[in-house]
Amino acid sequence: MGAWGSKIFEDDTTSDWLWDFRDNGSPFSMLQDAFHAVLQNEDYIEYQEGAAVFAAAEIVAAALGRPSDDYQERATAEDEPRIDIENLRKSISPEIIKMTIKAVVKANDPEISELAALWAESEDEERSHIVQDLLQRLSPA
């Protein structure tokens, strides 16, 4: 059984995506790919796709200077991936922020997203607050 918790990076799949992102040199295209996979999906959003969107959105929020405590814990832990946020910050445009928000909203819909459906079934209210906090951190100040 994998790790599962309310925070975004308490999920093994999300943490694995973060490691892959780091191991691939933190490419901006990987963020875009995560968002496009969900936004272009007209069917059911698989668990891994939803997890990737939440991880990518946390990275965008960090690049905007609004990281979550969960992200900060991962970013400063010695055994966790290091991401060049300063370099990514240069690629974050208003269009990317809009795309990120749309992808998060879609991936958080339990009617069309496996990950969101599992969270809805768990009745974990903390997760709802975490997603709302993420959306606020992504929104223009």
N, CA, C and O atoms as CSV, one atom per row, in Angstrom:
chain,resi,resn,atom,element,x,y,z
A,1,MET,N,N,0.852,-1.179,0.000
A,1,MET,CA,C,0.000,0.000,0.000
A,1,MET,C,C,0.889,1.229,0.000
A,1,MET,O,O,1.838,1.303,0.780
A,2,GLY,N,N,0.605,2.173,-0.840
A,2,GLY,CA,C,1.403,3.379,-0.935
A,2,GLY,C,C,0.993,4.408,0.104
A,2,GLY,O,O,0.011,4.251,0.830
A,3,ALA,N,N,1.790,5.469,0.141
A,3,ALA,CA,C,1.510,6.558,1.076
A,3,ALA,C,C,0.291,7.344,0.608
A,3,ALA,O,O,0.063,7.521,-0.589
A,4,TRP,N,N,-0.478,7.806,1.576
A,4,TRP,CA,C,-1.707,8.535,1.283
A,4,TRP,C,C,-1.945,9.485,2.431
A,4,TRP,O,O,-1.972,9.064,3.588
A,5,GLY,N,N,-2.116,10.750,2.137
A,5,GLY,CA,C,-2.406,11.728,3.169
A,5,GLY,C,C,-3.104,12.927,2.556
A,5,GLY,O,O,-3.253,13.002,1.336
A,6,SER,N,N,-3.524,13.846,3.371
A,6,SER,CA,C,-4.264,15.010,2.889
A,6,SER,C,C,-3.416,15.972,2.071
A,6,SER,O,O,-3.892,16.576,1.110
A,7,LYS,N,N,-2.162,16.106,2.464
A,7,LYS,CA,C,-1.291,17.050,1.764
A,7,LYS,C,C,-0.916,16.500,0.392
A,7,LYS,O,O,-0.871,15.287,0.187
A,8,ILE,N,N,-0.654,17.388,-0.522
A,8,ILE,CA,C,-0.398,16.989,-1.899
A,8,ILE,C,C,0.786,16.047,-2.022
A,8,ILE,O,O,0.708,15.065,-2.761
A,9,PHE,N,N,1.871,16.314,-1.325
A,9,PHE,CA,C,3.056,15.475,-1.461
A,9,PHE,C,C,3.093,14.313,-0.474
A,9,PHE,O,O,4.124,13.651,-0.353
A,10,GLU,N,N,2.002,14.050,0.231
A,10,GLU,CA,C,1.910,12.866,1.069
A,10,GLU,C,C,1.478,11.647,0.250
A,10,GLU,O,O,1.370,10.542,0.781
A,11,ASP,N,N,1.238,11.851,-1.016
A,11,ASP,CA,C,0.813,10.800,-1.941
A,11,ASP,C,C,2.038,10.287,-2.697
A,11,ASP,O,O,2.796,11.075,-3.262
A,12,ASP,N,N,2.230,8.978,-2.706
A,12,ASP,CA,C,3.393,8.393,-3.396
A,12,ASP,C,C,3.457,8.780,-4.866
A,12,ASP,O,O,4.537,9.061,-5.386
A,13,THR,N,N,2.315,8.796,-5.538
A,13,THR,CA,C,2.300,9.095,-6.972
A,13,THR,C,C,2.746,10.526,-7.233
A,13,THR,O,O,3.495,10.784,-8.175
A,14,THR,N,N,2.293,11.452,-6.406
A,14,THR,CA,C,2.691,12.849,-6.542
A,14,THR,C,C,4.175,13.017,-6.230
A,14,THR,O,O,4.889,13.735,-6.932
A,15,SER,N,N,4.627,12.356,-5.182
A,15,SER,CA,C,6.053,12.425,-4.833
A,15,SER,C,C,6.921,11.822,-5.939
A,15,SER,O,O,7.986,12.351,-6.257
A,16,ASP,N,N,6.461,10.720,-6.518
A,16,ASP,CA,C,7.201,10.109,-7.632
A,16,ASP,C,C,7.290,11.068,-8.815
A,16,ASP,O,O,8.332,11.171,-9.460
A,17,TRP,N,N,6.185,11.771,-9.096
A,17,TRP,CA,C,6.191,12.735,-10.204
A,17,TRP,C,C,7.208,13.833,-9.913
A,17,TRP,O,O,7.936,14.259,-10.809
A,18,LEU,N,N,7.261,14.293,-8.663
A,18,LEU,CA,C,8.223,15.330,-8.266
A,18,LEU,C,C,9.654,14.849,-8.480
A,18,LEU,O,O,10.494,15.599,-8.977
A,19,TRP,N,N,9.935,13.597,-8.108
A,19,TRP,CA,C,11.270,13.031,-8.332
A,19,TRP,C,C,11.590,12.980,-9.824
A,19,TRP,O,O,12.691,13.343,-10.237
A,20,ASP,N,N,10.629,12.531,-10.631
A,20,ASP,CA,C,10.851,12.472,-12.081
A,20,ASP,C,C,11.125,13.858,-12.652
A,20,ASP,O,O,11.987,14.031,-13.514
A,21,PHE,N,N,10.386,14.830,-12.162
A,21,PHE,CA,C,10.564,16.208,-12.609
A,21,PHE,C,C,11.990,16.673,-12.328
A,21,PHE,O,O,12.658,17.234,-13.196
A,22,ARG,N,N,12.435,16.432,-11.118
A,22,ARG,CA,C,13.789,16.817,-10.730
A,22,ARG,C,C,14.838,16.038,-11.527
A,22,ARG,O,O,15.804,16.613,-12.028
A,23,ASP,N,N,14.635,14.728,-11.636
A,23,ASP,CA,C,15.613,13.884,-12.326
A,23,ASP,C,C,15.734,14.219,-13.811
A,23,ASP,O,O,16.771,13.964,-14.423
A,24,ASN,N,N,14.682,14.786,-14.387
A,24,ASN,CA,C,14.707,15.182,-15.794
A,24,ASN,C,C,15.205,16.608,-15.993
A,24,ASN,O,O,15.107,17.148,-17.095
A,25,GLY,N,N,15.737,17.222,-14.940
A,25,GLY,CA,C,16.286,18.569,-15.054
A,25,GLY,C,C,15.254,19.663,-14.860
A,25,GLY,O,O,15.484,20.804,-15.260
A,26,SER,N,N,14.121,19.339,-14.254
A,26,SER,CA,C,13.043,20.301,-13.976
A,26,SER,C,C,12.586,21.039,-15.240
A,26,SER,O,O,12.531,22.268,-15.253
A,27,PRO,N,N,12.260,20.295,-16.295
A,27,PRO,CA,C,11.872,20.969,-17.536
A,27,PRO,C,C,10.489,21.607,-17.450
A,27,PRO,O,O,9.534,21.000,-16.965
A,28,PHE,N,N,10.410,22.815,-17.922
A,28,PHE,CA,C,9.141,23.533,-17.963
A,28,PHE,C,C,8.120,22.747,-18.771
A,28,PHE,O,O,6.930,22.762,-18.454
A,29,SER,N,N,8.576,22.062,-19.813
A,29,SER,CA,C,7.665,21.294,-20.667
A,29,SER,C,C,6.938,20.201,-19.889
A,29,SER,O,O,5.818,19.835,-20.245
A,30,MET,N,N,7.555,19.679,-18.840
A,30,MET,CA,C,6.901,18.643,-18.042
A,30,MET,C,C,5.711,19.212,-17.282
A,30,MET,O,O,4.711,18.520,-17.090
A,31,LEU,N,N,5.810,20.464,-16.849
A,31,LEU,CA,C,4.673,21.137,-16.218
A,31,LEU,C,C,3.545,21.282,-17.235
A,31,LEU,O,O,2.396,20.934,-16.964
A,32,GLN,N,N,3.891,21.797,-18.398
A,32,GLN,CA,C,2.893,21.982,-19.448
A,32,GLN,C,C,2.233,20.668,-19.832
A,32,GLN,O,O,1.018,20.610,-20.021
A,33,ASP,N,N,3.029,19.613,-19.948
A,33,ASP,CA,C,2.487,18.299,-20.311
A,33,ASP,C,C,1.465,17.817,-19.288
A,33,ASP,O,O,0.435,17.251,-19.655
A,34,ALA,N,N,1.748,18.041,-18.008
A,34,ALA,CA,C,0.810,17.629,-16.958
A,34,ALA,C,C,-0.516,18.372,-17.104
A,34,ALA,O,O,-1.584,17.769,-16.990
A,35,PHE,N,N,-0.450,19.662,-17.353
A,35,PHE,CA,C,-1.671,20.456,-17.491
A,35,PHE,C,C,-2.431,20.092,-18.766
A,35,PHE,O,O,-3.652,19.938,-18.746
A,36,HIS,N,N,-1.702,19.954,-19.873
A,36,HIS,CA,C,-2.343,19.600,-21.145
A,36,HIS,C,C,-3.021,18.235,-21.071
A,36,HIS,O,O,-4.107,18.057,-21.623
A,37,ALA,N,N,-2.397,17.272,-20.398
A,37,ALA,CA,C,-2.970,15.924,-20.302
A,37,ALA,C,C,-4.363,15.961,-19.681
A,37,ALA,O,O,-5.252,15.221,-20.102
A,38,VAL,N,N,-4.551,16.813,-18.689
A,38,VAL,CA,C,-5.860,16.915,-18.040
A,38,VAL,C,C,-6.801,17.805,-18.842
A,38,VAL,O,O,-7.966,17.458,-19.039
A,39,LEU,N,N,-6.311,18.937,-19.299
A,39,LEU,CA,C,-7.195,19.873,-20.002
A,39,LEU,C,C,-7.691,19.326,-21.337
A,39,LEU,O,O,-8.791,19.666,-21.772
A,40,GLN,N,N,-6.902,18.494,-21.982
A,40,GLN,CA,C,-7.314,17.932,-23.269
A,40,GLN,C,C,-8.057,16.609,-23.118
A,40,GLN,O,O,-8.581,16.073,-24.094
A,41,ASN,N,N,-8.102,16.094,-21.919
A,41,ASN,CA,C,-8.773,14.833,-21.656
A,41,ASN,C,C,-10.281,15.055,-21.634
A,41,ASN,O,O,-10.790,15.823,-20.818
A,42,GLU,N,N,-10.987,14.383,-22.526
A,42,GLU,CA,C,-12.443,14.511,-22.568
A,42,GLU,C,C,-13.128,13.323,-21.895
A,42,GLU,O,O,-14.355,13.238,-21.859
A,43,ASP,N,N,-12.324,12.416,-21.367
A,43,ASP,CA,C,-12.848,11.254,-20.670
A,43,ASP,C,C,-12.562,11.394,-19.183
A,43,ASP,O,O,-12.452,12.503,-18.659
A,44,TYR,N,N,-12.445,10.278,-18.528
A,44,TYR,CA,C,-12.159,10.247,-17.097
A,44,TYR,C,C,-10.674,10.504,-16.858
A,44,TYR,O,O,-9.834,9.930,-17.551
A,45,ILE,N,N,-10.339,11.348,-15.901
A,45,ILE,CA,C,-8.952,11.680,-15.577
A,45,ILE,C,C,-8.410,10.609,-14.638
A,45,ILE,O,O,-8.906,10.427,-13.526
A,46,GLU,N,N,-7.391,9.910,-15.103
A,46,GLU,CA,C,-6.786,8.843,-14.313
A,46,GLU,C,C,-6.044,9.423,-13.101
A,46,GLU,O,O,-5.649,10.589,-13.088
A,47,TYR,N,N,-5.872,8.580,-12.100
A,47,TYR,CA,C,-5.226,8.969,-10.846
A,47,TYR,C,C,-3.881,9.655,-11.081
A,47,TYR,O,O,-3.606,10.711,-10.512
A,48,GLN,N,N,-3.039,9.036,-11.932
A,48,GLN,CA,C,-1.690,9.566,-12.163
A,48,GLN,C,C,-1.738,10.950,-12.814
A,48,GLN,O,O,-0.915,11.812,-12.506
A,49,GLU,N,N,-2.691,11.157,-13.703
A,49,GLU,CA,C,-2.826,12.468,-14.350
A,49,GLU,C,C,-3.221,13.535,-13.334
A,49,GLU,O,O,-2.685,14.643,-13.352
A,50,GLY,N,N,-4.145,13.206,-12.460
A,50,GLY,CA,C,-4.550,14.153,-11.424
A,50,GLY,C,C,-3.415,14.463,-10.470
A,50,GLY,O,O,-3.197,15.619,-10.106
A,51,ALA,N,N,-2.692,13.431,-10.067
A,51,ALA,CA,C,-1.561,13.626,-9.157
A,51,ALA,C,C,-0.505,14.527,-9.784
A,51,ALA,O,O,0.059,15.390,-9.112
A,52,ALA,N,N,-0.240,14.326,-11.067
A,52,ALA,CA,C,0.753,15.149,-11.771
A,52,ALA,C,C,0.324,16.613,-11.800
A,52,ALA,O,O,1.155,17.506,-11.634
A,53,VAL,N,N,-0.961,16.863,-12.008
A,53,VAL,CA,C,-1.453,18.248,-12.046
A,53,VAL,C,C,-1.242,18.936,-10.700
A,53,VAL,O,O,-0.796,20.083,-10.651
A,54,PHE,N,N,-1.560,18.243,-9.614
A,54,PHE,CA,C,-1.395,18.869,-8.298
A,54,PHE,C,C,0.074,19.130,-7.986
A,54,PHE,O,O,0.410,20.177,-7.433
A,55,ALA,N,N,0.951,18.194,-8.331
A,55,ALA,CA,C,2.380,18.403,-8.111
A,55,ALA,C,C,2.888,19.568,-8.956
A,55,ALA,O,O,3.614,20.429,-8.459
A,56,ALA,N,N,2.510,19.594,-10.228
A,56,ALA,CA,C,2.948,20.675,-11.126
A,56,ALA,C,C,2.411,22.021,-10.662
A,56,ALA,O,O,3.112,23.030,-10.735
A,57,ALA,N,N,1.174,22.040,-10.187
A,57,ALA,CA,C,0.581,23.295,-9.705
A,57,ALA,C,C,1.311,23.806,-8.468
A,57,ALA,O,O,1.486,25.014,-8.309
A,58,GLU,N,N,1.735,22.908,-7.597
A,58,GLU,CA,C,2.505,23.325,-6.420
A,58,GLU,C,C,3.847,23.933,-6.846
A,58,GLU,O,O,4.333,24.877,-6.223
A,59,ILE,N,N,4.428,23.396,-7.890
A,59,ILE,CA,C,5.693,23.955,-8.387
A,59,ILE,C,C,5.466,25.340,-8.977
A,59,ILE,O,O,6.275,26.243,-8.763
A,60,VAL,N,N,4.381,25.516,-9.712
A,60,VAL,CA,C,4.060,26.838,-10.256
A,60,VAL,C,C,3.837,27.826,-9.115
A,60,VAL,O,O,4.345,28.946,-9.162
A,61,ALA,N,N,3.091,27.428,-8.096
A,61,ALA,CA,C,2.860,28.319,-6.947
A,61,ALA,C,C,4.184,28.690,-6.278
A,61,ALA,O,O,4.387,29.839,-5.887
A,62,ALA,N,N,5.077,27.716,-6.151
A,62,ALA,CA,C,6.396,28.006,-5.562
A,62,ALA,C,C,7.172,28.986,-6.437
A,62,ALA,O,O,7.841,29.885,-5.928
A,63,ALA,N,N,7.082,28.811,-7.747
A,63,ALA,CA,C,7.773,29.721,-8.672
A,63,ALA,C,C,7.198,31.139,-8.578
A,63,ALA,O,O,7.899,32.115,-8.846
A,64,LEU,N,N,5.940,31.248,-8.202
A,64,LEU,CA,C,5.311,32.558,-8.009
A,64,LEU,C,C,5.669,33.159,-6.650
A,64,LEU,O,O,5.250,34.270,-6.325
A,65,GLY,N,N,6.449,32.416,-5.859
A,65,GLY,CA,C,6.839,32.892,-4.536
A,65,GLY,C,C,5.808,32.592,-3.469
A,65,GLY,O,O,5.818,33.201,-2.399
A,66,ARG,N,N,4.889,31.624,-3.764
A,66,ARG,CA,C,3.823,31.280,-2.826
A,66,ARG,C,C,3.793,29.768,-2.570
A,66,ARG,O,O,2.778,29.117,-2.818
A,67,PRO,N,N,4.891,29.218,-2.081
A,67,PRO,CA,C,4.923,27.772,-1.848
A,67,PRO,C,C,4.094,27.362,-0.634
A,67,PRO,O,O,3.916,28.140,0.304
A,68,SER,N,N,3.595,26.144,-0.667
A,68,SER,CA,C,2.900,25.602,0.506
A,68,SER,C,C,3.937,25.128,1.518
A,68,SER,O,O,5.106,24.942,1.180
A,69,ASP,N,N,3.503,24.936,2.752
A,69,ASP,CA,C,4.398,24.375,3.761
A,69,ASP,C,C,4.833,22.977,3.348
A,69,ASP,O,O,5.980,22.585,3.565
A,70,ASP,N,N,3.911,22.228,2.751
A,70,ASP,CA,C,4.202,20.877,2.277
A,70,ASP,C,C,5.320,20.908,1.234
A,70,ASP,O,O,6.250,20.104,1.293
A,71,TYR,N,N,5.229,21.828,0.288
A,71,TYR,CA,C,6.271,21.958,-0.729
A,71,TYR,C,C,7.591,22.377,-0.074
A,71,TYR,O,O,8.649,21.843,-0.406
A,72,GLN,N,N,7.524,23.332,0.853
A,72,GLN,CA,C,8.734,23.814,1.533
A,72,GLN,C,C,9.438,22.675,2.267
A,72,GLN,O,O,10.666,22.580,2.252
A,73,GLU,N,N,8.647,21.811,2.911
A,73,GLU,CA,C,9.234,20.667,3.607
A,73,GLU,C,C,9.966,19.767,2.619
A,73,GLU,O,O,11.063,19.290,2.908
A,74,ARG,N,N,9.367,19.533,1.457
A,74,ARG,CA,C,9.986,18.680,0.435
A,74,ARG,C,C,11.214,19.355,-0.167
A,74,ARG,O,O,12.229,18.708,-0.425
A,75,ALA,N,N,11.108,20.647,-0.384
A,75,ALA,CA,C,12.198,21.374,-1.047
A,75,ALA,C,C,13.435,21.501,-0.166
A,75,ALA,O,O,14.545,21.647,-0.677
A,76,THR,N,N,13.253,21.446,1.159
A,76,THR,CA,C,14.391,21.622,2.053
A,76,THR,C,C,14.891,20.316,2.662
A,76,THR,O,O,15.951,20.297,3.288
A,77,ALA,N,N,14.150,19.228,2.491
A,77,ALA,CA,C,14.588,17.928,3.017
A,77,ALA,C,C,15.801,17.440,2.224
A,77,ALA,O,O,15.838,17.547,0.999
A,78,GLU,N,N,16.771,16.914,2.925
A,78,GLU,CA,C,18.017,16.488,2.273
A,78,GLU,C,C,17.817,15.373,1.264
A,78,GLU,O,O,18.533,15.318,0.265
A,79,ASP,N,N,16.869,14.491,1.498
A,79,ASP,CA,C,16.683,13.355,0.607
A,79,ASP,C,C,15.614,13.589,-0.455
A,79,ASP,O,O,15.242,12.660,-1.172
A,80,GLU,N,N,15.126,14.797,-0.562
A,80,GLU,CA,C,14.074,15.112,-1.530
A,80,GLU,C,C,14.645,15.834,-2.756
A,80,GLU,O,O,15.753,16.369,-2.715
A,81,PRO,N,N,13.879,15.837,-3.831
A,81,PRO,CA,C,14.337,16.484,-5.064
A,81,PRO,C,C,14.593,17.986,-4.899
A,81,PRO,O,O,13.878,18.675,-4.171
A,82,ARG,N,N,15.602,18.465,-5.572
A,82,ARG,CA,C,15.897,19.902,-5.630
A,82,ARG,C,C,15.402,20.415,-6.986
A,82,ARG,O,O,15.655,19.810,-8.027
A,83,ILE,N,N,14.709,21.516,-6.944
A,83,ILE,CA,C,14.148,22.098,-8.162
A,83,ILE,C,C,14.641,23.524,-8.287
A,83,ILE,O,O,14.640,24.276,-7.312
A,84,ASP,N,N,15.057,23.892,-9.469
A,84,ASP,CA,C,15.548,25.240,-9.735
A,84,ASP,C,C,14.359,26.179,-9.960
A,84,ASP,O,O,13.993,26.483,-11.096
A,85,ILE,N,N,13.773,26.625,-8.862
A,85,ILE,CA,C,12.588,27.492,-8.917
A,85,ILE,C,C,12.907,28.811,-9.603
A,85,ILE,O,O,12.083,29.330,-10.355
A,86,GLU,N,N,14.080,29.355,-9.357
A,86,GLU,CA,C,14.450,30.637,-9.961
A,86,GLU,C,C,14.428,30.545,-11.491
A,86,GLU,O,O,13.958,31.464,-12.162
A,87,ASN,N,N,14.924,29.465,-12.025
A,87,ASN,CA,C,14.927,29.278,-13.470
A,87,ASN,C,C,13.505,29.095,-13.996
A,87,ASN,O,O,13.162,29.639,-15.045
A,88,LEU,N,N,12.682,28.341,-13.285
A,88,LEU,CA,C,11.298,28.133,-13.709
A,88,LEU,C,C,10.491,29.424,-13.663
A,88,LEU,O,O,9.619,29.653,-14.501
A,89,ARG,N,N,10.792,30.266,-12.672
A,89,ARG,CA,C,10.050,31.519,-12.504
A,89,ARG,C,C,10.033,32.336,-13.801
A,89,ARG,O,O,9.051,33.017,-14.097
A,90,LYS,N,N,11.116,32.265,-14.564
A,90,LYS,CA,C,11.218,33.028,-15.813
A,90,LYS,C,C,10.204,32.577,-16.865
A,90,LYS,O,O,9.854,33.342,-17.763
A,91,SER,N,N,9.735,31.335,-16.751
A,91,SER,CA,C,8.815,30.780,-17.745
A,91,SER,C,C,7.348,30.887,-17.355
A,91,SER,O,O,6.473,30.541,-18.148
A,92,ILE,N,N,7.070,31.358,-16.156
A,92,ILE,CA,C,5.686,31.418,-15.681
A,92,ILE,C,C,5.029,32.704,-16.191
A,92,ILE,O,O,5.356,33.808,-15.754
A,93,SER,N,N,4.107,32.530,-17.113
A,93,SER,CA,C,3.377,33.657,-17.707
A,93,SER,C,C,1.934,33.659,-17.195
A,93,SER,O,O,1.488,32.676,-16.603
A,94,PRO,N,N,1.206,34.746,-17.416
A,94,PRO,CA,C,-0.216,34.752,-17.035
A,94,PRO,C,C,-0.999,33.611,-17.697
A,94,PRO,O,O,-1.930,33.071,-17.100
A,95,GLU,N,N,-0.628,33.250,-18.912
A,95,GLU,CA,C,-1.310,32.149,-19.604
A,95,GLU,C,C,-1.061,30.820,-18.894
A,95,GLU,O,O,-1.971,30.001,-18.770
A,96,ILE,N,N,0.155,30.608,-18.434
A,96,ILE,CA,C,0.485,29.375,-17.713
A,96,ILE,C,C,-0.272,29.325,-16.389
A,96,ILE,O,O,-0.748,28.266,-15.980
A,97,ILE,N,N,-0.379,30.458,-15.729
A,97,ILE,CA,C,-1.122,30.503,-14.463
A,97,ILE,C,C,-2.586,30.150,-14.710
A,97,ILE,O,O,-3.166,29.368,-13.957
A,98,LYS,N,N,-3.183,30.711,-15.743
A,98,LYS,CA,C,-4.581,30.381,-16.078
A,98,LYS,C,C,-4.727,28.895,-16.394
A,98,LYS,O,O,-5.676,28.254,-15.943
A,99,MET,N,N,-3.793,28.349,-17.165
A,99,MET,CA,C,-3.819,26.935,-17.513
A,99,MET,C,C,-3.710,26.076,-16.251
A,99,MET,O,O,-4.402,25.067,-16.116
A,100,THR,N,N,-2.847,26.482,-15.344
A,100,THR,CA,C,-2.648,25.748,-14.098
A,100,THR,C,C,-3.941,25.722,-13.293
A,100,THR,O,O,-4.362,24.663,-12.829
A,101,ILE,N,N,-4.564,26.867,-13.128
A,101,ILE,CA,C,-5.808,26.953,-12.355
A,101,ILE,C,C,-6.894,26.088,-12.988
A,101,ILE,O,O,-7.590,25.357,-12.284
A,102,LYS,N,N,-7.044,26.165,-14.305
A,102,LYS,CA,C,-8.063,25.362,-14.996
A,102,LYS,C,C,-7.802,23.871,-14.808
A,102,LYS,O,O,-8.736,23.098,-14.594
A,103,ALA,N,N,-6.548,23.468,-14.886
A,103,ALA,CA,C,-6.202,22.052,-14.721
A,103,ALA,C,C,-6.484,21.582,-13.294
A,103,ALA,O,O,-6.989,20.477,-13.097
A,104,VAL,N,N,-6.167,22.404,-12.307
A,104,VAL,CA,C,-6.427,22.040,-10.910
A,104,VAL,C,C,-7.934,21.896,-10.675
A,104,VAL,O,O,-8.382,20.931,-10.056
A,105,VAL,N,N,-8.698,22.849,-11.166
A,105,VAL,CA,C,-10.157,22.789,-10.994
A,105,VAL,C,C,-10.713,21.518,-11.641
A,105,VAL,O,O,-11.547,20.833,-11.049
A,106,LYS,N,N,-10.258,21.208,-12.834
A,106,LYS,CA,C,-10.749,20.014,-13.535
A,106,LYS,C,C,-10.317,18.740,-12.807
A,106,LYS,O,O,-11.124,17.827,-12.633
A,107,ALA,N,N,-9.063,18.668,-12.384
A,107,ALA,CA,C,-8.557,17.479,-11.687
A,107,ALA,C,C,-9.183,17.311,-10.308
A,107,ALA,O,O,-9.099,16.235,-9.716
A,108,ASN,N,N,-9.802,18.356,-9.798
A,108,ASN,CA,C,-10.432,18.313,-8.481
A,108,ASN,C,C,-11.928,18.004,-8.560
A,108,ASN,O,O,-12.617,18.045,-7.540
A,109,ASP,N,N,-12.433,17.701,-9.739
A,109,ASP,CA,C,-13.851,17.395,-9.929
A,109,ASP,C,C,-14.076,15.890,-9.764
A,109,ASP,O,O,-13.645,15.113,-10.615
A,110,PRO,N,N,-14.740,15.466,-8.691
A,110,PRO,CA,C,-14.912,14.034,-8.448
A,110,PRO,C,C,-15.771,13.312,-9.494
A,110,PRO,O,O,-15.768,12.083,-9.556
A,111,GLU,N,N,-16.487,14.056,-10.297
A,111,GLU,CA,C,-17.302,13.436,-11.344
A,111,GLU,C,C,-16.447,12.949,-12.516
A,111,GLU,O,O,-16.843,12.036,-13.241
A,112,ILE,N,N,-15.276,13.560,-12.697
A,112,ILE,CA,C,-14.454,13.222,-13.865
A,112,ILE,C,C,-13.005,12.872,-13.523
A,112,ILE,O,O,-12.202,12.618,-14.421
A,113,SER,N,N,-12.668,12.858,-12.242
A,113,SER,CA,C,-11.286,12.623,-11.826
A,113,SER,C,C,-11.225,11.523,-10.768
A,113,SER,O,O,-11.870,11.610,-9.723
A,114,GLU,N,N,-10.445,10.496,-11.057
A,114,GLU,CA,C,-10.291,9.380,-10.121
A,114,GLU,C,C,-9.732,9.844,-8.784
A,114,GLU,O,O,-10.247,9.458,-7.734
A,115,LEU,N,N,-8.694,10.659,-8.803
A,115,LEU,CA,C,-8.085,11.142,-7.567
A,115,LEU,C,C,-9.098,11.949,-6.749
A,115,LEU,O,O,-9.231,11.738,-5.543
A,116,ALA,N,N,-9.799,12.855,-7.393
A,116,ALA,CA,C,-10.797,13.675,-6.691
A,116,ALA,C,C,-11.938,12.811,-6.153
A,116,ALA,O,O,-12.455,13.074,-5.067
A,117,ALA,N,N,-12.331,11.783,-6.904
A,117,ALA,CA,C,-13.395,10.889,-6.444
A,117,ALA,C,C,-12.966,10.142,-5.186
A,117,ALA,O,O,-13.756,9.980,-4.256
A,118,LEU,N,N,-11.721,9.689,-5.159
A,118,LEU,CA,C,-11.220,9.000,-3.969
A,118,LEU,C,C,-11.193,9.933,-2.761
A,118,LEU,O,O,-11.518,9.531,-1.644
A,119,TRP,N,N,-10.802,11.184,-3.003
A,119,TRP,CA,C,-10.798,12.149,-1.903
A,119,TRP,C,C,-12.207,12.422,-1.419
A,119,TRP,O,O,-12.440,12.545,-0.216
A,120,ALA,N,N,-13.152,12.519,-2.345
A,120,ALA,CA,C,-14.551,12.768,-1.968
A,120,ALA,C,C,-15.092,11.601,-1.134
A,120,ALA,O,O,-15.811,11.811,-0.156
A,121,GLU,N,N,-14.746,10.385,-1.523
A,121,GLU,CA,C,-15.179,9.202,-0.774
A,121,GLU,C,C,-14.591,9.168,0.626
A,121,GLU,O,O,-15.228,8.679,1.560
A,122,SER,N,N,-13.382,9.684,0.775
A,122,SER,CA,C,-12.716,9.644,2.082
A,122,SER,C,C,-13.311,10.649,3.060
A,122,SER,O,O,-13.101,10.548,4.269
A,123,GLU,N,N,-14.051,11.613,2.535
A,123,GLU,CA,C,-14.661,12.670,3.346
A,123,GLU,C,C,-13.627,13.427,4.179
A,123,GLU,O,O,-13.916,13.871,5.291
A,124,ASP,N,N,-12.435,13.567,3.637
A,124,ASP,CA,C,-11.346,14.288,4.300
A,124,ASP,C,C,-11.481,15.773,3.962
A,124,ASP,O,O,-11.154,16.197,2.854
A,125,GLU,N,N,-11.956,16.542,4.904
A,125,GLU,CA,C,-12.181,17.970,4.661
A,125,GLU,C,C,-10.877,18.746,4.517
A,125,GLU,O,O,-10.845,19.790,3.864
A,126,GLU,N,N,-9.812,18.249,5.116
A,126,GLU,CA,C,-8.526,18.942,5.022
A,126,GLU,C,C,-8.081,19.050,3.566
A,126,GLU,O,O,-7.526,20.073,3.161
A,127,ARG,N,N,-8.318,18.007,2.780
A,127,ARG,CA,C,-7.910,18.026,1.364
A,127,ARG,C,C,-8.608,19.166,0.616
A,127,ARG,O,O,-7.986,19.849,-0.197
A,128,SER,N,N,-9.874,19.365,0.887
A,128,SER,CA,C,-10.606,20.459,0.251
A,128,SER,C,C,-9.969,21.804,0.579
A,128,SER,O,O,-9.840,22.661,-0.294
A,129,HIS,N,N,-9.574,21.988,1.828
A,129,HIS,CA,C,-8.918,23.235,2.239
A,129,HIS,C,C,-7.559,23.391,1.558
A,129,HIS,O,O,-7.166,24.497,1.185
A,130,ILE,N,N,-6.857,22.289,1.402
A,130,ILE,CA,C,-5.543,22.322,0.764
A,130,ILE,C,C,-5.666,22.732,-0.701
A,130,ILE,O,O,-4.871,23.530,-1.198
A,131,VAL,N,N,-6.663,22.186,-1.387
A,131,VAL,CA,C,-6.857,22.537,-2.800
A,131,VAL,C,C,-7.293,24.002,-2.917
A,131,VAL,O,O,-6.828,24.711,-3.810
A,132,GLN,N,N,-8.166,24.457,-2.042
A,132,GLN,CA,C,-8.585,25.859,-2.072
A,132,GLN,C,C,-7.403,26.792,-1.801
A,132,GLN,O,O,-7.273,27.841,-2.431
A,133,ASP,N,N,-6.552,26.401,-0.865
A,133,ASP,CA,C,-5.350,27.179,-0.584
A,133,ASP,C,C,-4.446,27.234,-1.817
A,133,ASP,O,O,-3.907,28.291,-2.146
A,134,LEU,N,N,-4.284,26.108,-2.491
A,134,LEU,CA,C,-3.474,26.062,-3.709
A,134,LEU,C,C,-4.039,27.017,-4.758
A,134,LEU,O,O,-3.293,27.779,-5.372
A,135,LEU,N,N,-5.341,26.977,-4.962
A,135,LEU,CA,C,-5.968,27.875,-5.948
A,135,LEU,C,C,-5.778,29.341,-5.570
A,135,LEU,O,O,-5.573,30.180,-6.447
A,136,GLN,N,N,-5.843,29.658,-4.301
A,136,GLN,CA,C,-5.614,31.037,-3.859
A,136,GLN,C,C,-4.170,31.464,-4.108
A,136,GLN,O,O,-3.912,32.594,-4.522
A,137,ARG,N,N,-3.229,30.550,-3.852
A,137,ARG,CA,C,-1.822,30.874,-4.077
A,137,ARG,C,C,-1.497,31.030,-5.566
A,137,ARG,O,O,-0.543,31.719,-5.927
A,138,LEU,N,N,-2.281,30.396,-6.413
A,138,LEU,CA,C,-2.088,30.535,-7.858
A,138,LEU,C,C,-2.738,31.789,-8.432
A,138,LEU,O,O,-2.348,32.272,-9.495
A,139,SER,N,N,-3.727,32.307,-7.721
A,139,SER,CA,C,-4.462,33.472,-8.215
A,139,SER,C,C,-3.614,34.731,-8.075
A,139,SER,O,O,-2.816,34.860,-7.146
A,140,PRO,N,N,-3.802,35.660,-9.015
A,140,PRO,CA,C,-3.055,36.914,-8.925
A,140,PRO,C,C,-3.328,37.610,-7.597
A,140,PRO,O,O,-4.458,37.627,-7.108
A,141,ALA,N,N,-2.288,38.174,-7.032
A,141,ALA,CA,C,-2.385,38.833,-5.717
A,141,ALA,C,C,-3.248,40.068,-5.769
A,141,ALA,O,O,-3.431,40.736,-4.751
